């Protein structure tokens, strides 16, 4: 767990140079990648790698995916980010081999400490193991681990880590069955 200093609620936890880096990233993605057709996947991967993402061969990133801090993204062989997936990667987001994140899913690695007056940002990594599937519009909270070959149902809110070989769904997500 990382707590990012924030002396006042209205102050940013990011330094000016970090904010400029994020601005350069979002501008670059919007101008150079957002409008590229699907077959230009290798180009999008190249741009993500330029900004520090670790992406193995055979991965796919949809042009409408939103990745806030690409230098914290790790995608292993054959993993896939679908249409309008949002990766809020204040902390690392690690997608294992063959992971599929379906359209409009939201992977959120940060929240706030509501026990402090300044509400400082707290960041925890998300780790999704091999061959897991994250359904459309699912929401994963900070610090979640999804076990290998697990399925998170559409529109689920995952508040706790999921063991391998499970199907979970709902709000909050509960185990439906073993695979």
N, C-alpha and C positions, 0 to 999 in steps of 0.2 A: 504494500500500500504506500502510495506517495501522497503527501499532503503538500499542495502548492500554496506558498505564502500569499496571503491576501489581507493586508492590514485593514482595509475598509471594504464594505460590500460593493462599492462602486469602482474599486481599483481592479486592474487586470492582474492575473497571476503571471502573465507573460511579460518578459522584457521587451523593449522596443525592437531589438534585433530579431527576437523570436516572432513578434507580430509581423515584422516586415517579411520574414521567411514564409510565414503562413499566407500573407497577401500575395507574394510572388507565386507560391504554389497554386492558390485558388484561381488566380488570374491565368496562369499557364494552362491549368486543366480546362478552364472555361473556354479559353480562346483556341487552344491547340487540340483538345481531345473531345470535348463535349459534343461537337457536331460531326465527329467522324463516324462513318458507317461501321456496322458490326465487323466486316472483314478487316478493318484496320486495328484489330486487337493487338497485334505485335507492336505497332506504333505506340499505343496507349501503355503497354507494358514497358516499353523503352522509356517513356516519359516518367512513369512511376519509379523506375529504377534510377533515373537521373536525380530524383528527389529522395533517394535513400530506401525505397521499398525493396524488400528481399522477395523476389518472385522467381520460382522455379519454372522449368519449361512446361508447356502444355496447359498453362493457366488461362483463364478468361476473365476479363473485367469489362463489364458493359459500359458503354460511353456515358450513360446517365448515372452511373454510380457516383456517390459523393464520399470522398475520403479526406478527412480533416487534417491528418498529420501522416502523410505517406511514409515517412521515415520510421514509423512504428508498425508498419504492416508487413507481415510475413505470410506468403502464400506458397505452400508446398505443391508438388507436381499435381496437375490436373484439377486444382481447386478453381472455383468459379464464383464470381460476384454478379448477380443478376441485375436486371433493370431497376434503377432507382434505389438500390441498396445504399444505406447510409452507415459508414464506418466512422464513428467518433472516437478516433484512436489517440487520445491523450496519453494512454498507456498502450503497451503492445497488444496487437490483435494477431493471433497466430492461427492460421487455417491449415490444418493437416492435409495430407494427400487425399485428393478426391472429394474434398468438402464442397458442398453446394449451398450457397446462400441465395434463396429465392427472392423475387422482386419485392421491393419496399421493406425488406427486413431492416432493423435498426440494431446495430451492435454498439453499445454505449459503455465506454470504459471509465467514465467520470461521473461523479455526483458531488453534492456539497455536504459538509459537516454542519448539520442544522443545530448542533449543540453549542456552536460558537457564534457569537454575534456577527462576525464578519462573513460567515458561511464560506470558509475556504474550500477550494476544490480538492476532492479526494479522487485519486486515479488508481484503478486496479486493472490488470490485464484480463483479456478474454482469450481462452484457449479452446479451440474446437478441434477435436482429434479426427483421425482419418475416417473418411467415408461417411461422415455425419451429414445430415440434411437439415437445413434451417428453413422452415416454411415461410410463405409469403406473409408479410407484415408482422412477423414475429419480432419481439423486443427482448434483447438480452441485456441484463443489468451488469454493472461492473463486477469483476472478479469471478465471473462464471466460467466453468469448464464444462464442455459438452463431450461426453465419452465417445469412443470410436463406434461407428455404425449406429448411432442414435438418430432419432428423428424428432424434430421439434415441429409440432403442428402449426398450421397457419393461424395468425393472429394471437399466438400464445405470448404470455409475458413470463420469461424465465427469471425467477428470483433466487433460485438455488442451482448449484451444479447438478448435472445429469450424468448418471453412470453410463457405462457402455451398454450397447444393445437394448436401449429402452426407447419407447415411443411416449412422448409427453405432449400434453396439449392443455389449453385453458388459460385462465387468468385468475390466480397464478397457475403456472403450468404444473400439472400433476401427472404421475405415471399412469398411462393407459394400459400398456402391456409390455411384455418383453418381446424382442424381435426373434 
